[in-house]
Amino acid sequence: MAFLLNGTRVQRPLAVGWDTRFEDVEPVREFSWRKGGRGFAGWYYSVTAGDHVGYESWLERDRLILLDRDPQVASIISQPFWLHWDTGERTRRHAPDYFVRLAGGRVRVVDVRAEDDMDERTREAFAATERACSMVGWEFEWAGRPDPVFMANVRWLARYRRARSARPAATAARLLDVFSEPKAMWQGAELVGDRLQVLPVLFHLLWSGALETDLVGGLMESDSLVWRRRRQWAD
């Protein structure tokens, strides 16, 4: 494997380099896109990482949002290293999309590609990456397209992911109390105060999981039922 640390390229066998603190490495290649191409590169501010994380397609951006919302994810690094291997006929390399540190120190390496965009070369790269991960006790995930309705709802909530959206704290506490029994979204918000001021806090609580609603059955609307997540927020 090869990675960039403080601007210096470091190359080590995976069996030696697996315990590197990848939170400190830099992406091994630039995020770029070509006019007319299918990719679209950019930077997403991750509240989990406390920094911008790169992506090279909308699909990668969506996966990044989902990782950012996952309470089990402690850190996210994009394009963390080159993995090199020999097929017996040629030498190949692959840079996984994301290195994810999970709660408890577990590691998950994530590659993102839609099923209908897979070719034999990509399948070979993902299979080689999965084998390498299993050798050092890492998890490997091939992430495809998420459910479109669910993803549209989570994209909306991601606008309110920053901690400032949870302020004032008194509003957040009041919302948790009001939604201790399921209520329509706007109905509950209006019980707390001015809807325009309350809804950003409500959306942040939905992003964090403190409040819940059905994100799969349809797009969120004013009458969507919202309830308090009892197991996490029980008194």
Number of C-alpha atoms within 10 A of each C-alpha: 19 19 24 19 15 9 10 10 13 13 15 11 11 17 11 11 16 17 9 11 10 22 15 11 20 20 21 18 14 12 17 13 14 9 7 7 7 10 17 18 17 17 13 16 16 21 16 18 15 11 13 16 19 24 25 20 19 14 19 27 21 20 22 24 21 16 19 24 20 15 12 14 21 18 20 25 24 28 25 25 27 19 20 19 16 10 10 6 6 7 9 14 16 17 21 20 23 26 21 26 21 16 12 9 10 14 21 19 22 23 22 21 19 13 11 8 8 11 9 8 9 13 13 13 20 21 14 19 24 19 14 19 18 11 13 15 12 17 17 22 14 16 15 17 15 14 10 12 15 16 19 18 17 21 17 14 20 21 13 21 26 16 11 12 20 21 15 12 12 11 19 21 14 17 26 21 14 19 21 17 13 15 17 16 21 18 17 27 25 15 13 19 14 10 15 10 16 24 22 21 25 28 22 24 22 23 24 21 17 19 22 20 18 14 17 15 9 13 16 19 10 11 12 17 19 23 23 24 17 14 8 10 12 8 5
